Amino acid sequence: MVDKAQLEANRKYRKKFPEKAKHDRYRLQAKIFINKHANEKDLEELENWLSNKYNEIKLQKIDTLEKNKKTVI
């Protein structure tokens, strides 16, 4: 069991860093879904979403590099 001091510290952390806390919560929910509830169809769909997201991130990196090159020149 978690003692009161730790619960209070956790609450303060979540209040101080709400975006990080939200990110961690979403990540944990995704992990639980994948490991405990997802079936083969769900995993195939997740693979597709992940592939699309990887491609989106790669394109963003390329765009950023190109913008930086134009700024330097």
C-alpha positions, -999 to +999 in steps of 0.1 A: +000+000+000+012+035-008+015+058+022-001+093+024+032+111+017+037+093-015+001+099-026+005+136-019+038+137-038+022+119-068-007+144-067+017+174-067+037+159-096+006+155-117-004+190-109+030+204-117+034+184-149-001+178-163+010+172-199+036+146-188+011+130-165-014+128-194+012+114-217+021+087-192-015+079-186-023+074-223+009+053-227-001+030-198-037+027-212-023+017-246+001-009-231-027-024-210-050-026-241-023-042-262-012-067-236-046-077-221-074-069-245-063-067-281-071-094-306-054-101-339-076-076-358-069-049-332-032-055-335-033-053-373-051-020-371-026-007-345+003-018-368-013+003-396-017+033-373+019+030-361+032+027-397+013+058-407+026+077-376+062+067-383+058+080-419+043+113-407+072+118-382+098+110-409+081+136-432+081+162-405+119+156-399+126+160-436+106+192-437+124+206-407+158+197-423+149+214-455+137+245-437+169+246-417+190+243-449+171+272-465+177+293-434+215+286-434+219+294-471 
